[in-house]
Each structure stands twice: as structure tokens, then as C-alpha cells.
Amino acid sequence: MRVRRKDRIEVVRADGYEMRTIGVPSAGLRDVYHWFLRVPWWGALGAIVGAYLLLNALFALVYLAVGGVAGAARGSFLDAFFFSIETMGTIGYGAMYPASRAANLVMAVESIVGILVVALVTGLAFARFSLARARVVFSRQVAVGPYDGVPTVMIRLGNERRGRIVDAWFRLSLMRTQRSADGSVAYRTTDLALVRDRAPALSRSWTVLHRILEGSPLAGETPESLAAAEAELTLAVIGTDETSLQAVHAQHTWTTASIVWGTRLADVLSETPAGDVVLDLRRFHDLTPTAPIPGFPYGERADAGRAGGDGAAPAGERPGPDGSVAARAGSESSVTPDP
């Protein structure tokens, strides 16, 4: 009877929940290269050191089996191990050296293996150093509030590095659970049209806008309906790092718990009396309450205090007034994105 192996489980942690995949096939040694690129540096260096020591230990066992190493104590694994390190590292023989034909043959094989190992490790290390990884920061919450008199989804993102991501493209998607009449469950993904889906250069701050007009997948939705549909918003950005000239990408997902209605993104741009522009990244994640408008009843009310340290209220609640002015959305070079 065939014995079934234990199913492998892959866990992906999202915002507020986990997604577990059962029966994931084992990649084995086929994905060692991708694994090496994914793990942190301490894991990559640990793997290199571990593989080097393991190879020398294996060759030390071979030297113990064939013998013929002059100057090594008989049956000493440590002497054979150190001799193997001298051979693979091309350090040069001192008190110990191969004195038999078998030992010289093993030494020749180990020398070839050492050359291959050095070339392989050098290539892997260079691949990691040359790999450009995006460092894009996204606002912790999504603001939904009036912008130019229209209910608008507002998300802020920026490049954490000093350089820019040129020719950046944005894609905002809505995923929600749909249940049919026969009881089947499907997860539908719909793209949300953006006011601007492209930026010539993404620097420290940029605001992505989706207007909730007629025909929008969010038209007629409420905090309660989105929560019931287990809705999620995912923003993906793709561009070219101007320093390395390599393509970079990043994405972030927000659940309904992170979607705050009746708010806008706090102003991060201001001007000094001398006309200089100031970008205050300390307010990058802050939200500011907005006033209700016809068709959008969410916002400030007279009997509610300001919710949270950043002025944001939980979904469906109305934060108190703070006397704020209209939102200023855009980037360091563009205060308000063009429609």
C-alpha cells in the first residue's frame, strides 16, 4: 500500500489574517537559486559557511578512508579536516601534505571542487548585491472622503530611498467575496480607474486617487457592505530605479479595517514665507476628518471628538471637526494630480 507523505503547508500573512495553502509541491534543489535571493543576508551567509564546512567535512572523511596525508595523526578527523581546508582554500601545505597516490588524487578532485565553489559563491553574492529591491512605503490606512466634491479613495505612497523611481505605473484593485444563488463562493478582482495611473517620477510622496462616480465598482458601497464582502484594496507600483536602472515593483493590501470613511490624507506639503516648499513626512500616515456631502454621509459631526492620534476614525464612524482645509494630494513636484 502506498503511504501518502505529509502535505506541505504554505502560510502567507496578510493584513489581519493568514492564507494557508495545503499540498504545496516540494521544489527541492530546483529553486535553491531563488531561495538564496529571497532569504535575508544572514541566512545567505549562513548557508555559504555551512556548505563550505560540510564540503570540507566530507573530504576529511575521504582522506581518513584513503590515508596518505603526511604529518596528520592517524585516525584524526580534525587533522584531515584542516588539511581539507588548506587544499580547498589553496592556502599552501605546511606540516601536512599528500604523500600517496590516492591522497594526491583526492587532493586534485578537491582542488577542482574548490574552484567551482569559489566561482559559484562569487556569482551568487554578486547576484544579491546587484539585485535592486524597491523600498516603497504605503500609507497605513486608506482614506475615503470628498475631494473636489466627489467621494474619492485616497492612498499615499513614496520612495523611502533618496533616489527616484522613474516612469512609475500604479494599479489599484478591489477584491471581494461573492456568493452565488447556489452557494458557491468566488473571489472577484476588479480594477479601479485612477485619476492618474502614471507618474514621471516617484519620490518621497505621491497620492493615488480613485473617484467614486457612477460606474465605479465602489459606487453605492458602504463600510458595512464592504466588510460583509470581505473586501480588500491592493495597490501595485512598477517603475525603474534611476540609480541601478533596474525594474522595481511593490504592492500593499488593505482590508476593510484599514479603510477609513469620512477622512482625507493630511497635508504634508506647505510653503515658507520665502516661497520654499516643505514636505513633512512625519504626517505621511495621518488622516484628517472631512465634512459630509450629498450622497456621502460620512464625516465630521458636532458632537463627536477627534478619533485617534492621527485624526482618523474607524470605518463607519464620524470624527470630530478640526478646522482643516481641503486636501493637497500629489507629490513633491506636483501638489495636485491632474484629472
C-alpha positions, 0 to 999 in steps of 0.5 A: 500500500502506498503511504501518502507523505505529509502535505506541505503547508504554505502560510502567507500573512496578510493584513489581519489574517493568514492564507494557508495553502495545503499540498504545496509541491516540494521544489527541492534543489530546483529553486535553491537559486531563488531561495538564496535571493529571497532569504535575508543576508544572514541566512545567505551567509549562513548557508555559504559557511555551512556548505563550505564546512560540510564540503570540507567535512566530507573530504576529511572523511575521504582522506581518513578512508584513503590515508596518505596525508603526511604529518596528520595523526592517524585516525584524526578527523580534525587533522584531515579536516584542516588539511581539507581546508588548506587544499580547498582554500589553496592556502599552501601545505605546511606540516601536512601534505599528500604523500600517496597516490590516492591522497594526491588524487583526492587532493586534485578532485578537491582542488577542482571542487574548490574552484567551482565553489569559489566561482559559484559563491562569487556569482551568487553574492554578486547576484544579491548585491546587484539585485535592486529591491524597491523600498516603497512605503504605503500609507497605513490606512486608506482614506475615503472622503470628498475631494473636489466634491466627489467621494474619492479613495485616497492612498499615499505612497513614496520612495523611502530611498533618496533616489527616484523611481522613474516612469512609475505605473500604479494599479489599484484593485478591489477584491471581494467575496461573492456568493452565488444563488447556489452557494458557491463562493468566488473571489472577484478582482476588479480594477479601479480607474485612477485619476492618474495611473502614471507618474514621471517620477516617484519620490518621497510622496505621491497620492493615488486617487480613485473617484467614486462616480457612477460606474465605479465598482465602489459606487453605492458601497458602504463600510458595512457592505464592504466588510460583509464582502470581505473586501480588500484594496491592493495597490501595485507600483512598477517603475525603474530605479534611476540609480541601478536602472533596474525594474522595481515593483511593490504592492500593499493590501488593505482590508476593510479595517484599514479603510477609513470613511469620512477622512482625507490624507493630511497635508504634508506639503506647505510653503515658507514665507520665502516661497520654499516648499516643505514636505513633512513626512512625519504626517505621511500616515495621518488622516484628517476628518472631512465634512459630509456631502450629498450622497456621502454621509460620512464625516465630521459631526458636532458632537463627536471628538477627534478619533485617534492620534492621527485624526482618523476614525474607524470605518463607519464612524464620524470624527470630530471637526478640526478646522482643516482645509481641503486636501493637497494630494500629489507629490513633491513636484506636483501638489495636485494630480491632474484629472 
